[in-house]
Amino acid sequence: MRSHVPHIVGRDLHLRELAGALTDACAQRGRGVFLVGEAGVGKTRLAAEAVGMAVDHGMRVLRGRSTTTGPAVPFRPLTEALMSLFRGGEPLDDLPLGPYRPVLGRLIPDWGGDAPAGSSMIVLGEAVLRLLIATGRDRGTLLLLEDLHDADPETLAVVEYLVDNLDQAPVLLVATIRTEPCDALDLAESARWRRVGTTLDLAPLTRAEVASLAASQLGTDPAGVPAAALDRLWEDSAGSPLLAEERLQSMITSGSLVNGDDGWKVVGDLRGDVSTSMAKGLLQRIDRLGPQGRGLFSAAAVIGRRFPLTVLQHVTGADDRELLSHLHAGVASRLVVPDEPAPDWYAFRHPLTVEALFTQLTPGRRAELAGRAATAVQALHPELEGDWCQLAAGLRSEEGDVTEAGRLFAEAGRRALAAGAISSAVTLLSRAERLLADSGDAVRRAEVLETLLPALAETGDFDRAFSLARELNALAGTDLAVSRLAVLHTRLAKVAHTAGRWEDGNRAVAHARALLRRSPDERAGALVDVAAAYLALDTPGPDCTQQAEKLARSALQAAERHALPSAVCQAWELLATLARERDFDESTGLLESALLTAEQHRLPLQRMYALTRIGGNNWLTDGSTGPLLAAREEALRVGSATIVHTIDGILVLDAVLRGDFGAARRAGDECLAVVRRLRLAPASRYVLMAQAALAAHQGDRAAMERALAAFADWDGSGSQEEPLTIGLARAFCALAEEDRTGAVRALRDVADLEHANPSTYYLSGRYGIGVLLDVLAGDAGRAEQEEIAATAPGRMRWNRQFVLFADAVLLGREGRAAEAGEAAAEALRAAEPYPTALHLALRLLSEDAHAHGWGEPVAWLRRAEHHFHQASVPAVTNACRAALRRLGAPVHQHRSGSSRIPEQLRALGVTVREYEVFQLLPERLGNKEIADRLYISPRTVEKHIASLGTKTGRSSRAALCEFSLAFVP
């Protein structure tokens, strides 16, 4: 869409910003610049100027454009931009890309042989970044991505990664985006707020600027533009440069504006609808190309706004000379432009040109041309690689061949899903389903629905997924095989499981089993069993885990016999969840088998689930969140909303357990708003449980009860999350209120609940805080503690801290004081990430430790008292103070500045004033010098030093001074 105006009007500030950004990129200070504005406002023209400036700087220029032909194609603009690297003849095989080179095979066909299946968008983004740095290290690179508003979600994910990491790279990323609600615009705004990108808003031209643009086009000065013509241009264009140019051109073409000896004059009627006048002007220019030219560009319009010359030549039968002659004439008439940098592709300057050509075609002629174009695409590209498949599908749809169009869209959707592009896959598969519904081809439609239903569930579009249930009933009256119909009901059951609607899921399973009783099929039965296994775990009942394991093992055996890799993965993943109660190593081994199978068979969703569960195992066993965060980032890039929000719920609870209450509150509120909107019941329950625990750990009963009431509204009763609401919320709230009896009663309720409805969540207290409370109360002894300690749940990090504290209590009561101290030290190390639990445990066991003569009960109580005072939990704070008095230890007031005292000294009872004296001891000052510094008497200094010696166990001043050196920053 390059304008023939010799210079850009009204964009001086934007040009200066682009010039500065290019200079910064050459100096290794890259960033992203987003050119944002309405269609026709001049984004492409400004981008072209950026290209010219980059060339003047000696920079490498890579250009790509998102397609407007058919559905969005994953990575199209990036592939187009990077492919230009291979046209210059430069050697690229020796670039320092290391392990990232095979990853780029997803974008660069020449390197596609070793492309790993379903690689992370983060890894792909890093691979692209390294390629841009490597190829532009000595000269800088401009990466121009046009029409980013038409880009697929996967491209946007890579662009976001690039923008976040260009600050030390010789790369400037420039993208053009329309001002319309879209993910690309959200990305640009987010980058601006994070200060990693610049948004340049292109406003419409002012009246004076429209005058300058017209003058430039007419070859005169602004005063030479007739006032009537300027009025009409300003009114019709509303400041759009493109409309102003086109409107001015139509005035000239129609003879309403003529150039005479004394300048330009208006001699005709300038009025008329701008779009109508533009269309007429475009048709007049097209007519000047002659019948052959008009026919050629009509065929091009049917192909799309962008069109490949090879296909166009095949459709029209024009020889090379005729083709190039008409193209040159079209460029000269400003109808089309070369679609740089794509070789042999051209594009119409404006969508209105396509519409104008369509007005000259009958529906029959348009369908005929579309069919010929589709045939040409399939003849020239038999494998329909890349975006050729979508192009052929769109053309077959335009032709009216809905069956073939549906088949091609379905194939494109399956390819997108295999590449991890879930959002693009849903778009393509949905279009295929609609077309095949009209075709009456029940078999092909069923194949599409089998893939579309789980994809919709992953994106969180449950309304659409369940609306397709009616279509399953319609298929029952067709020639579709009974087993295939049973599989479709199984897919719907899995959607119900993901949404947390176990009753709906069980009904779908029952329907599938009824169908298979009429026509047995072991292959379909395996799929039914695996869906039923997941639903069995969701369905309340005392034998839910046994039933789930039985079904999963049956499904696994049949799936392996019939080579059903997706079902094999699902069965392994469920068995891994159940195996956690026995052995986490066994569980992780099963998940690694599922992961390997998913990668071998290019199953991105099952790969994501395996990674998430592996991350969950790591979190439970050692408290680490790194693998979960990595899985979340990949799920975010591939568009799996259910996995993203499942992990978010775990991270909210992790923040609660770690005492990061502010972060937990913010993340919980944000996550809950999304999962409620998506009606993700399991995720909603989990986040509400975490919010109840958040309130409980702060002793806020009212907030806890509100969260639990909301939890109940989401069918919380009988759910897998229900025991956690008691063990992590009600029990801890009772302890925060110093109601130890209430806490024990709540944990008894957990035991009863889990007996009636076993849970696969093991943080409800039965393996943790409950053990410590029972030991302290004398309700459990060494045998019970060792039994719990030997279990896999008892070795989870959150539970292990309490099990170890219980061990210390028992050792102390057995008269093994040294071993009790060692066990307490190990428990403190395990509890280090969890401050609330750590200090609560110290408060609970300190008096017992004092009674049996082991550990540091006074120091522990002081630590706990300080923590709960800072956390504003008055009941526990006051209980710690009362315990200190019972132990005969002084209770210190909380003066201003106490938070500055190191934990080790605060636990010894060092006061604020004593700490001020202590800080001066490394300088070996005398009492008078210290007194002068602190404005106190030497006698007071002497008392403080004596007290410090007693509290720290340092009998001499020299030893105390030596000890103080360890606290010098």
LORO-28835 format. One line per field, with one value per residue (C-alpha): z, y, x; residue in three letters. Coordinates in steps of 0.25 Angstrom, whole numbers. Example, Ala and Ser with C-alpha at 12.3 -4.5 7.8 and 13.67 -1.06 7.14 Angstrom:
LORO-28835
w = (31:29)
v = (-18:-4)
u = (49:55)
resn = (ALA:SER)
END
This chain:
LORO-28835
w = (0:-3:-6:-17:-9:-9:6:19:24:39:44:48:63:59:49:60:69:59:55:70:72:60:65:79:72:65:79:85:91:84:87:81:74:70:60:63:56:47:34:24:34:28:37:25:19:32:33:19:23:35:25:17:29:33:20:21:34:27:35:31:28:31:27:29:29:35:25:23:14:22:36:43:40:52:51:37:38:46:35:24:31:34:21:14:21:12:-1:0:-1:12:20:32:36:44:53:68:71:78:82:78:63:62:69:58:48:52:45:35:26:22:36:38:38:53:58:72:73:82:87:96:91:101:95:81:85:90:77:69:77:76:61:60:69:61:48:52:61:53:46:54:49:47:48:42:45:37:41:54:57:48:54:61:76:74:67:77:88:81:78:93:97:87:92:106:103:93:102:100:86:72:68:66:65:58:56:50:58:55:66:68:80:78:85:77:83:97:95:90:102:112:106:108:122:125:118:108:96:90:84:73:71:57:58:46:39:42:32:29:28:18:10:10:6:-6:-10:-10:-19:-28:-29:-23:-10:0:-5:-19:-14:-18:-5:-10:-13:1:8:1:4:18:20:12:18:32:32:27:17:9:7:4:-7:-13:-12:-19:-30:-32:-34:-44:-51:-52:-58:-46:-42:-54:-56:-64:-67:-55:-46:-41:-42:-38:-51:-47:-35:-24:-16:-15:-5:-2:-3:-16:-23:-19:-24:-37:-38:-36:-46:-56:-54:-55:-68:-74:-73:-83:-83:-80:-69:-62:-63:-57:-45:-43:-42:-33:-24:-23:-18:-7:-4:-5:-16:-22:-36:-38:-35:-42:-55:-54:-52:-64:-73:-76:-81:-73:-82:-81:-66:-63:-73:-66:-52:-56:-61:-48:-40:-48:-46:-31:-31:-26:-19:-18:-5:0:5:0:-14:-25:-16:-19:-11:-14:-8:-1:2:-6:-19:-16:-13:-26:-34:-28:-32:-47:-44:-44:-33:-43:-49:-35:-31:-44:-42:-27:-31:-42:-32:-22:-32:-36:-21:-20:-33:-29:-15:-14:1:4:14:22:19:6:13:19:5:-2:8:7:-8:-8:2:-8:-19:-11:-9:6:8:2:9:22:20:17:29:38:33:36:49:53:48:57:69:67:66:80:74:81:78:63:63:70:59:48:53:56:42:37:47:41:27:29:36:23:15:22:23:37:37:34:44:55:52:54:67:73:72:74:87:95:89:93:107:107:103:114:104:111:106:92:95:102:91:82:90:82:70:75:76:62:57:64:52:41:36:46:53:67:72:66:73:86:85:83:96:102:98:103:117:117:115:126:135:131:135:148:144:148:147:133:130:136:128:115:120:122:108:102:109:105:90:92:98:85:77:85:81:90:84:87:101:105:102:110:122:123:123:133:142:143:146:156:164:163:168:183:189:198:187:177:177:175:164:157:158:153:141:138:138:129:119:119:115:104:99:98:90:80:79:85:90:95:104:109:113:120:128:132:137:146:151:154:163:170:172:180:192:191:185:178:170:164:161:154:146:141:137:130:122:118:115:106:99:97:90:81:76:76:86:91:101:108:108:116:126:128:130:140:148:149:154:164:169:171:178:188:191:192:191:178:168:157:148:151:146:133:130:132:123:112:115:113:100:94:99:109:119:128:130:133:143:150:152:156:167:172:172:180:191:191:194:205:211:209:217:205:208:199:187:190:191:178:170:176:173:159:156:162:154:141:145:150:136:129:139:142:155:159:158:165:176:178:178:188:197:196:199:211:216:214:223:233:234:238:248:240:243:236:223:224:225:213:204:209:206:192:191:195:184:174:178:188:197:193:184:185:190:202:212:209:213:227:229:223:227:239:247:245:248:261:264:261:271:281:281:280:283:271:262:267:265:250:247:252:242:231:235:234:221:215:219:213:200:199:193:185:192:204:210:219:232:234:230:236:247:252:255:264:271:274:279:288:293:296:286:277:281:274:266:260:257:250:242:236:234:226:216:203:208:221:213:206:210:216:224:227:236:246:246:249:260:266:265:274:284:285:286:297:305:304:310:298:298:289:278:281:278:265:260:264:256:244:245:245:232:226:231:226:214:223:233:239:240:246:257:260:262:271:280:281:285:294:307:305:302:314:323:317:317:303:292:293:298:302:289:281:289:286:272:271:279:270:257:261:267:253:246:255:261:275:281:278:282:295:297:295:305:315:313:314:328:332:328:337:325:323:313:305:299:285:283:270:263:268:254:251:261:255:257:265:275:276:280:291:296:292:293:284:293:295:280:278:288:282:268:273:280:267:268:282:288:303:311:311:296:294:304:296:283:288:298:310:323:324:335:326:315:326:329:315:312:324:320:306:311:319:308:297:307:305:319:315:308:298:294:293:283:275:274:270:257:251:250:243:229)
v = (0:10:24:31:44:48:50:46:57:59:48:55:51:37:37:43:32:21:27:27:13:9:16:9:-5:-3:0:-13:-6:-13:-12:-13:-2:-3:5:6:12:10:4:14:23:21:10:2:15:19:4:6:18:10:0:11:17:3:1:14:9:-3:-12:-25:-24:-36:-34:-43:-40:-48:-53:-48:-60:-71:-74:-70:-79:-82:-74:-69:-55:-60:-71:-61:-52:-62:-69:-57:-60:-72:-64:-56:-67:-65:-78:-80:-94:-89:-79:-81:-86:-99:-107:-96:-99:-111:-103:-93:-104:-101:-87:-90:-102:-104:-107:-115:-129:-129:-120:-125:-128:-118:-110:-99:-85:-80:-88:-85:-70:-71:-79:-67:-57:-64:-65:-50:-47:-56:-51:-36:-36:-27:-19:-19:-25:-19:-29:-23:-31:-24:-26:-33:-31:-43:-52:-65:-67:-75:-63:-53:-62:-62:-47:-45:-53:-45:-31:-35:-39:-29:-19:-24:-29:-22:-24:-14:-21:-12:-17:-10:-12:-7:0:-11:-20:-31:-39:-32:-18:-24:-29:-15:-8:-18:-16:-1:-2:-12:-2:-12:-6:7:9:20:24:29:39:44:55:69:78:85:72:67:80:77:63:67:78:68:59:70:76:89:96:96:109:103:93:98:101:93:81:82:83:70:63:66:63:50:45:48:50:36:38:26:31:45:40:31:42:52:42:39:54:55:42:47:60:68:74:78:85:97:108:116:103:93:96:89:88:77:71:67:60:45:34:32:17:17:28:20:7:14:20:6:0:11:8:-7:-5:2:-11:-17:-30:-39:-30:-30:-45:-47:-38:-44:-57:-52:-45:-59:-65:-54:-40:-47:-56:-65:-63:-78:-81:-69:-73:-87:-82:-72:-79:-66:-68:-61:-49:-47:-49:-39:-29:-28:-28:-16:-9:-12:-7:6:8:6:-6:-16:-16:-27:-34:-33:-40:-53:-57:-57:-52:-39:-32:-22:-9:-8:-18:-9:-13:-27:-23:-15:-27:-36:-27:-30:-45:-54:-64:-75:-69:-66:-81:-86:-77:-82:-97:-95:-88:-99:-109:-101:-100:-115:-118:-109:-113:-128:-129:-115:-112:-99:-89:-96:-105:-93:-86:-98:-101:-86:-87:-100:-94:-82:-92:-98:-112:-112:-127:-125:-111:-118:-129:-119:-110:-122:-126:-112:-112:-126:-120:-108:-116:-125:-113:-108:-97:-100:-87:-88:-102:-99:-88:-98:-110:-101:-97:-111:-116:-105:-109:-124:-122:-116:-127:-139:-146:-152:-160:-148:-139:-149:-149:-134:-134:-145:-135:-122:-126:-127:-115:-107:-112:-108:-94:-93:-91:-101:-95:-98:-112:-115:-109:-119:-130:-128:-131:-144:-148:-143:-153:-165:-165:-166:-177:-174:-187:-189:-190:-176:-170:-177:-170:-156:-158:-162:-149:-141:-149:-144:-130:-131:-136:-124:-115:-122:-127:-141:-144:-140:-148:-161:-159:-158:-171:-178:-174:-179:-192:-194:-192:-202:-213:-213:-214:-217:-211:-213:-201:-191:-198:-194:-180:-181:-187:-176:-165:-173:-175:-160:-158:-169:-161:-148:-156:-156:-170:-179:-187:-176:-178:-193:-192:-181:-190:-202:-195:-188:-201:-208:-196:-196:-211:-209:-196:-203:-214:-205:-195:-183:-174:-163:-173:-179:-165:-162:-175:-174:-160:-164:-176:-167:-158:-170:-176:-163:-169:-181:-175:-162:-169:-179:-167:-159:-171:-173:-158:-159:-171:-163:-151:-160:-166:-152:-146:-159:-157:-142:-141:-127:-127:-140:-135:-122:-131:-140:-128:-121:-134:-136:-121:-124:-136:-127:-117:-127:-134:-123:-110:-105:-98:-97:-108:-104:-90:-95:-104:-92:-83:-94:-96:-81:-81:-93:-87:-98:-90:-101:-105:-90:-88:-101:-97:-83:-89:-98:-85:-77:-88:-89:-74:-76:-87:-79:-67:-58:-53:-41:-48:-60:-50:-43:-55:-62:-51:-50:-65:-67:-56:-63:-78:-73:-67:-79:-88:-97:-103:-111:-99:-90:-99:-100:-85:-83:-94:-86:-73:-80:-85:-70:-65:-76:-75:-60:-63:-56:-66:-57:-56:-71:-74:-65:-73:-86:-82:-79:-92:-99:-92:-99:-113:-113:-124:-138:-132:-135:-122:-122:-129:-117:-107:-114:-117:-105:-95:-99:-106:-95:-84:-91:-92:-77:-75:-84:-94:-106:-115:-109:-112:-126:-128:-122:-132:-143:-138:-139:-154:-157:-150:-156:-170:-168:-161:-163:-152:-151:-138:-141:-127:-128:-130:-145:-147:-134:-125:-135:-144:-133:-130:-144:-147:-134:-139:-153:-159:-164:-170:-175:-186:-176:-166:-176:-181:-167:-164:-176:-172:-165:-153:-153:-149:-138:-125:-118:-131:-135:-122:-126:-141:-137:-128:-139:-148:-138:-137:-153:-153:-142:-150:-163:-155:-154:-139:-138:-146:-138:-125:-131:-135:-121:-115:-124:-120:-105:-107:-114:-103:-92:-88:-88:-77:-78:-94:-93:-83:-89:-103:-95:-89:-103:-111:-101:-104:-119:-117:-109:-119:-130:-122:-122:-111:-96:-94:-80:-75:-83:-76:-62:-65:-70:-58:-48:-54:-54:-40:-36:-44:-38:-51:-47:-60:-67:-55:-54:-69:-69:-57:-65:-77:-69:-64:-78:-82:-71:-63:-48:-43:-31:-20:-18:-5:3:-3:-17:-22:-18:-28:-41:-53:-60:-49:-46:-61:-59:-47:-36:-23:-11:-3:-15:-17:-2:-5:-18:-11:-3:-14:-17:-4:-7:5:8:10:25:26:17:25:38:32:27:39:30:28:19:12:9:4:-5:-11:-14:-21:-30:-33:-36:-45:-53:-55:-59:-68:-59:-57:-47:-34:-38:-51:-42:-33:-45:-50:-36:-37:-48:-38:-27:-26)
u = (0:11:6:11:12:27:27:19:10:7:17:29:29:27:38:48:43:46:60:64:59:67:80:78:76:90:96:90:78:66:52:38:31:16:9:-5:-16:-29:-29:-23:-17:-3:3:9:14:21:26:32:39:45:50:57:64:68:75:82:87:92:83:77:62:53:38:26:11:-1:-11:-25:-28:-35:-33:-20:-8:1:14:12:18:30:32:31:41:51:51:56:69:71:70:82:92:99:103:94:98:109:101:104:90:93:81:72:74:65:54:54:49:35:37:48:45:60:62:50:56:60:48:44:29:21:33:30:26:37:48:43:43:57:61:56:63:76:75:72:84:93:89:89:101:110:99:86:73:59:48:35:22:10:-4:-1:-16:-18:-8:-10:-8:4:11:7:13:26:25:22:35:43:38:41:56:61:67:81:80:83:68:57:43:33:19:6:-7:-21:-29:-39:-41:-31:-20:-9:-14:-14:0:4:-2:4:18:16:12:24:33:38:31:27:13:12:-3:-5:-17:-25:-19:-23:-30:-17:-9:-20:-17:-2:-5:-14:-4:7:-1:-5:9:6:6:-6:-11:-13:-23:-37:-45:-57:-48:-41:-55:-60:-47:-47:-61:-61:-47:-49:-34:-31:-19:-23:-37:-32:-23:-33:-44:-35:-31:-46:-48:-37:-42:-56:-52:-58:-44:-35:-22:-21:-12:-15:-15:-25:-40:-53:-62:-71:-80:-71:-82:-84:-83:-68:-68:-77:-68:-55:-61:-65:-51:-45:-53:-49:-35:-37:-45:-33:-25:-34:-43:-31:-25:-39:-41:-27:-29:-43:-37:-27:-38:-45:-32:-31:-25:-12:-9:2:6:8:-6:-12:-4:-10:-24:-23:-14:-6:8:19:19:4:5:16:10:-3:4:12:0:-7:5:5:-10:-8:-17:-7:7:18:15:29:37:29:34:24:13:5:-6:-17:-15:-28:-39:-49:-42:-45:-60:-60:-56:-66:-77:-73:-74:-87:-88:-86:-73:-68:-70:-64:-51:-50:-51:-40:-31:-33:-30:-17:-13:-15:-7:4:5:0:4:-3:8:8:-3:-7:-16:-24:-24:-29:-40:-45:-45:-53:-63:-64:-67:-78:-71:-74:-70:-56:-55:-59:-48:-37:-41:-41:-27:-22:-28:-22:-8:-10:-13:-1:8:2:-6:-19:-26:-24:-28:-41:-44:-41:-48:-60:-61:-59:-71:-80:-77:-78:-91:-97:-91:-97:-84:-86:-73:-64:-72:-71:-56:-55:-64:-55:-43:-52:-58:-46:-39:-51:-50:-35:-38:-49:-61:-70:-83:-79:-74:-87:-96:-90:-97:-109:-101:-98:-112:-114:-103:-110:-120:-109:-100:-89:-84:-89:-75:-71:-84:-80:-66:-73:-81:-67:-61:-73:-71:-56:-61:-70:-59:-50:-62:-64:-78:-77:-92:-92:-80:-85:-98:-89:-82:-94:-99:-86:-87:-101:-97:-86:-94:-102:-89:-77:-64:-51:-44:-56:-57:-43:-47:-59:-52:-41:-52:-60:-48:-46:-60:-60:-50:-59:-71:-73:-72:-64:-58:-56:-40:-41:-52:-43:-31:-38:-44:-31:-23:-34:-33:-18:-17:-27:-21:-7:-13:-20:-9:-17:-6:-15:-23:-10:-5:-18:-18:-3:-6:-18:-10:1:-9:-13:1:5:-1:9:21:25:36:26:16:27:32:18:17:30:25:13:21:30:18:12:25:27:12:12:1:3:-9:-5:9:4:-4:8:18:7:6:21:22:11:19:31:23:18:31:40:32:39:30:40:34:20:24:31:18:9:17:16:2:0:7:-1:-14:-18:-27:-30:-16:-12:-23:-21:-6:-10:-19:-7:2:-9:-9:7:7:-2:6:19:12:12:-2:-2:2:-7:-19:-16:-13:-26:-35:-30:-30:-44:-50:-45:-49:-63:-65:-60:-69:-57:-63:-50:-41:-52:-53:-38:-36:-47:-41:-28:-35:-41:-28:-22:-32:-30:-15:-18:-28:-39:-51:-61:-54:-51:-66:-69:-59:-65:-79:-75:-68:-81:-88:-78:-83:-72:-79:-73:-62:-48:-44:-54:-44:-34:-44:-45:-30:-24:-35:-44:-33:-23:-33:-36:-21:-20:-31:-24:-35:-27:-39:-46:-34:-34:-49:-48:-37:-46:-56:-45:-42:-57:-59:-47:-52:-65:-59:-44:-37:-24:-20:-11:-10:-23:-15:-17:-2:3:-2:-12:0:7:-6:-9:5:4:-9:-5:-14:-3:11:23:16:6:16:26:14:11:26:27:16:18:9:16:29:23:30:18:14:28:31:20:24:38:33:25:37:45:33:34:49:48:38:47:58:67:69:80:73:60:68:74:60:55:66:63:48:52:60:48:38:47:38:26:27:12:13:27:24:11:18:28:17:10:22:30:24:25:40:42:35:44:57:60:62:61:46:48:55:45:33:40:41:27:22:29:24:9:10:16:5:-6:-11:-14:-19:-6:3:-4:-3:12:14:6:15:27:23:19:33:39:44:43:33:38:30:30:37:39:51:50:48:63:68:73:65:76:77:62:60:70:62:71:64:64:73:82:83:88:99:102:104:115:123:131:138:143:138:138:126:127:129:117:109:113:108:95:92:91:100:112:105:93:103:110:96:93:106:104:91:96:107:96:87:97:105:118:125:135:134:145:136:124:131:136:122:117:126:118:106:114:108)
resn = (MET:ARG:SER:HIS:VAL:PRO:HIS:ILE:VAL:GLY:ARG:ASP:LEU:HIS:LEU:ARG:GLU:LEU:ALA:GLY:ALA:LEU:THR:ASP:ALA:CYS:ALA:GLN:ARG:GLY:ARG:GLY:VAL:PHE:LEU:VAL:GLY:GLU:ALA:GLY:VAL:GLY:LYS:THR:ARG:LEU:ALA:ALA:GLU:ALA:VAL:GLY:MET:ALA:VAL:ASP:HIS:GLY:MET:ARG:VAL:LEU:ARG:GLY:ARG:SER:THR:THR:THR:GLY:PRO:ALA:VAL:PRO:PHE:ARG:PRO:LEU:THR:GLU:ALA:LEU:MET:SER:LEU:PHE:ARG:GLY:GLY:GLU:PRO:LEU:ASP:ASP:LEU:PRO:LEU:GLY:PRO:TYR:ARG:PRO:VAL:LEU:GLY:ARG:LEU:ILE:PRO:ASP:TRP:GLY:GLY:ASP:ALA:PRO:ALA:GLY:SER:SER:MET:ILE:VAL:LEU:GLY:GLU:ALA:VAL:LEU:ARG:LEU:LEU:ILE:ALA:THR:GLY:ARG:ASP:ARG:GLY:THR:LEU:LEU:LEU:LEU:GLU:ASP:LEU:HIS:ASP:ALA:ASP:PRO:GLU:THR:LEU:ALA:VAL:VAL:GLU:TYR:LEU:VAL:ASP:ASN:LEU:ASP:GLN:ALA:PRO:VAL:LEU:LEU:VAL:ALA:THR:ILE:ARG:THR:GLU:PRO:CYS:ASP:ALA:LEU:ASP:LEU:ALA:GLU:SER:ALA:ARG:TRP:ARG:ARG:VAL:GLY:THR:THR:LEU:ASP:LEU:ALA:PRO:LEU:THR:ARG:ALA:GLU:VAL:ALA:SER:LEU:ALA:ALA:SER:GLN:LEU:GLY:THR:ASP:PRO:ALA:GLY:VAL:PRO:ALA:ALA:ALA:LEU:ASP:ARG:LEU:TRP:GLU:ASP:SER:ALA:GLY:SER:PRO:LEU:LEU:ALA:GLU:GLU:ARG:LEU:GLN:SER:MET:ILE:THR:SER:GLY:SER:LEU:VAL:ASN:GLY:ASP:ASP:GLY:TRP:LYS:VAL:VAL:GLY:ASP:LEU:ARG:GLY:ASP:VAL:SER:THR:SER:MET:ALA:LYS:GLY:LEU:LEU:GLN:ARG:ILE:ASP:ARG:LEU:GLY:PRO:GLN:GLY:ARG:GLY:LEU:PHE:SER:ALA:ALA:ALA:VAL:ILE:GLY:ARG:ARG:PHE:PRO:LEU:THR:VAL:LEU:GLN:HIS:VAL:THR:GLY:ALA:ASP:ASP:ARG:GLU:LEU:LEU:SER:HIS:LEU:HIS:ALA:GLY:VAL:ALA:SER:ARG:LEU:VAL:VAL:PRO:ASP:GLU:PRO:ALA:PRO:ASP:TRP:TYR:ALA:PHE:ARG:HIS:PRO:LEU:THR:VAL:GLU:ALA:LEU:PHE:THR:GLN:LEU:THR:PRO:GLY:ARG:ARG:ALA:GLU:LEU:ALA:GLY:ARG:ALA:ALA:THR:ALA:VAL:GLN:ALA:LEU:HIS:PRO:GLU:LEU:GLU:GLY:ASP:TRP:CYS:GLN:LEU:ALA:ALA:GLY:LEU:ARG:SER:GLU:GLU:GLY:ASP:VAL:THR:GLU:ALA:GLY:ARG:LEU:PHE:ALA:GLU:ALA:GLY:ARG:ARG:ALA:LEU:ALA:ALA:GLY:ALA:ILE:SER:SER:ALA:VAL:THR:LEU:LEU:SER:ARG:ALA:GLU:ARG:LEU:LEU:ALA:ASP:SER:GLY:ASP:ALA:VAL:ARG:ARG:ALA:GLU:VAL:LEU:GLU:THR:LEU:LEU:PRO:ALA:LEU:ALA:GLU:THR:GLY:ASP:PHE:ASP:ARG:ALA:PHE:SER:LEU:ALA:ARG:GLU:LEU:ASN:ALA:LEU:ALA:GLY:THR:ASP:LEU:ALA:VAL:SER:ARG:LEU:ALA:VAL:LEU:HIS:THR:ARG:LEU:ALA:LYS:VAL:ALA:HIS:THR:ALA:GLY:ARG:TRP:GLU:ASP:GLY:ASN:ARG:ALA:VAL:ALA:HIS:ALA:ARG:ALA:LEU:LEU:ARG:ARG:SER:PRO:ASP:GLU:ARG:ALA:GLY:ALA:LEU:VAL:ASP:VAL:ALA:ALA:ALA:TYR:LEU:ALA:LEU:ASP:THR:PRO:GLY:PRO:ASP:CYS:THR:GLN:GLN:ALA:GLU:LYS:LEU:ALA:ARG:SER:ALA:LEU:GLN:ALA:ALA:GLU:ARG:HIS:ALA:LEU:PRO:SER:ALA:VAL:CYS:GLN:ALA:TRP:GLU:LEU:LEU:ALA:THR:LEU:ALA:ARG:GLU:ARG:ASP:PHE:ASP:GLU:SER:THR:GLY:LEU:LEU:GLU:SER:ALA:LEU:LEU:THR:ALA:GLU:GLN:HIS:ARG:LEU:PRO:LEU:GLN:ARG:MET:TYR:ALA:LEU:THR:ARG:ILE:GLY:GLY:ASN:ASN:TRP:LEU:THR:ASP:GLY:SER:THR:GLY:PRO:LEU:LEU:ALA:ALA:ARG:GLU:GLU:ALA:LEU:ARG:VAL:GLY:SER:ALA:THR:ILE:VAL:HIS:THR:ILE:ASP:GLY:ILE:LEU:VAL:LEU:ASP:ALA:VAL:LEU:ARG:GLY:ASP:PHE:GLY:ALA:ALA:ARG:ARG:ALA:GLY:ASP:GLU:CYS:LEU:ALA:VAL:VAL:ARG:ARG:LEU:ARG:LEU:ALA:PRO:ALA:SER:ARG:TYR:VAL:LEU:MET:ALA:GLN:ALA:ALA:LEU:ALA:ALA:HIS:GLN:GLY:ASP:ARG:ALA:ALA:MET:GLU:ARG:ALA:LEU:ALA:ALA:PHE:ALA:ASP:TRP:ASP:GLY:SER:GLY:SER:GLN:GLU:GLU:PRO:LEU:THR:ILE:GLY:LEU:ALA:ARG:ALA:PHE:CYS:ALA:LEU:ALA:GLU:GLU:ASP:ARG:THR:GLY:ALA:VAL:ARG:ALA:LEU:ARG:ASP:VAL:ALA:ASP:LEU:GLU:HIS:ALA:ASN:PRO:SER:THR:TYR:TYR:LEU:SER:GLY:ARG:TYR:GLY:ILE:GLY:VAL:LEU:LEU:ASP:VAL:LEU:ALA:GLY:ASP:ALA:GLY:ARG:ALA:GLU:GLN:GLU:GLU:ILE:ALA:ALA:THR:ALA:PRO:GLY:ARG:MET:ARG:TRP:ASN:ARG:GLN:PHE:VAL:LEU:PHE:ALA:ASP:ALA:VAL:LEU:LEU:GLY:ARG:GLU:GLY:ARG:ALA:ALA:GLU:ALA:GLY:GLU:ALA:ALA:ALA:GLU:ALA:LEU:ARG:ALA:ALA:GLU:PRO:TYR:PRO:THR:ALA:LEU:HIS:LEU:ALA:LEU:ARG:LEU:LEU:SER:GLU:ASP:ALA:HIS:ALA:HIS:GLY:TRP:GLY:GLU:PRO:VAL:ALA:TRP:LEU:ARG:ARG:ALA:GLU:HIS:HIS:PHE:HIS:GLN:ALA:SER:VAL:PRO:ALA:VAL:THR:ASN:ALA:CYS:ARG:ALA:ALA:LEU:ARG:ARG:LEU:GLY:ALA:PRO:VAL:HIS:GLN:HIS:ARG:SER:GLY:SER:SER:ARG:ILE:PRO:GLU:GLN:LEU:ARG:ALA:LEU:GLY:VAL:THR:VAL:ARG:GLU:TYR:GLU:VAL:PHE:GLN:LEU:LEU:PRO:GLU:ARG:LEU:GLY:ASN:LYS:GLU:ILE:ALA:ASP:ARG:LEU:TYR:ILE:SER:PRO:ARG:THR:VAL:GLU:LYS:HIS:ILE:ALA:SER:LEU:GLY:THR:LYS:THR:GLY:ARG:SER:SER:ARG:ALA:ALA:LEU:CYS:GLU:PHE:SER:LEU:ALA:PHE:VAL:PRO)
END
